[in-house]
Amino acid sequence: MQENWSILTILIISASVMIATIEVIWRLVGEPRDWAHEIGRKTHHIGIGLFAAILPEYLLSRWTGFFLGLGFGIVLLLGFRFRFMRSLFDSRSKDQGGEAVRRWSITWIGPAAFSLAVAIIAYLFWDEKAIYRASILILTLGDSAATIFGILFGRHCYNLFGSRRSLEGNVALVVLASAVCLSVLPQRGLEAMLFAWMMGVFLCLAEAISPNGLDNLALPLAAAAALSILRTGPGQPLQVGPSSLLALGLVTLAAATFTASHIRPSLRNPAVLAMGTAFLLLAELGHMTAMGLMGAFIALTLGAELLTSDGSTRFRDGTVAGVLTQLIPSALFVLLSLITGNRNF
């Protein structure tokens, strides 16, 4: 594997010093003052994320970025197992019983999902720096902004799939994600701004329906997939056009109605209808990436519903099974259209 090993060594040492410094400050300052534990977690989140965002500028191989991401995850899991990273994991909660034990048992999921996301994005988009950088920065800054604004200013809160969210945090994520998206687009003007805003809204929905720290994985992958709609060819810059705007608009509108239906069950049938219609329209337009993005959103939503509830009960009352049954005709039509090559099958 061709690599600049001297720069890699410097980067690893720098990242290690940063992690150790955050841990020392947390133990000397944060813990004695009883700071909210999210401060320590999000400090690591931002620091490592900004570090990961610059890797393709200095390193040569995607495999280096991939293994650095996994290596960071291993460090996190060791820190969880042996409790030597108290800025990431609240070791005191394990001895308090009840709900605290449950919180301890899931605190490793978010950081582990973060490192896995960095590894996957590095492998898939190492040579497409605009998509790579935007995905990592949205994970780093957007998710942190949503948490911090939710803690400081959250007044309008709601619960979805076992996670507490706030509209104020949602707005912060939309603004940050839209700004990051706009910064990597070569275009300026109304079309670019509209695409960036719709992408921010879609990512906000993806973050909202992701349970137990899995938003750290769903958010950057959704960002990368949304930006992939703008691909025009190998080595070509991302390009916003009417077709890509329509594709992301359909995905965002369908995802919004589907998410709303999990807060207000009366919207379930219109939401499924919107999803099926959007699938058919995207197939007609030939936007395979957008179709995959919407399919992944549906799978993530239904998976979250099963993970955070009694799965057998959900299948008996028709919530999950009903959605799948209603979507099968649209999915079958699209599949047959792809197989036959006839969009009007």
Buried (B, 14 or more C-beta within 10 A) or exposed (E): EEEBEEBBEEBEEEBEEBBEEBBEEBEEEBBEEEEEBBBBBBBBBBBBBBBBBEBBEEBBBBBBBBBBBBBBBEBBBEBBEEEEBBBBBBBEBBEEEEEBEEBBEEBBBBBBBBBBBBBBBBBBBBEBEBBBBBBBBBBBBBBBBBBBBBBEBBEEEEEBBEBEBBBBBBBBBBBBBBBBBBEBBEBEEEBBBBBBBBBBBBBBBBBBBBBBBBBBBBBBBBBBBBBBBBBEEEEEEBBBEEEBBBBBBBBBBBBBBBBBBBEEEEBBEEBBBBBBBBBBBBBEBEBEBBBEBBBBBBEBBBBBBBEBBEEEEBBEEEBBEBBEEBBEEBBEBBEEBBEEEEBEB
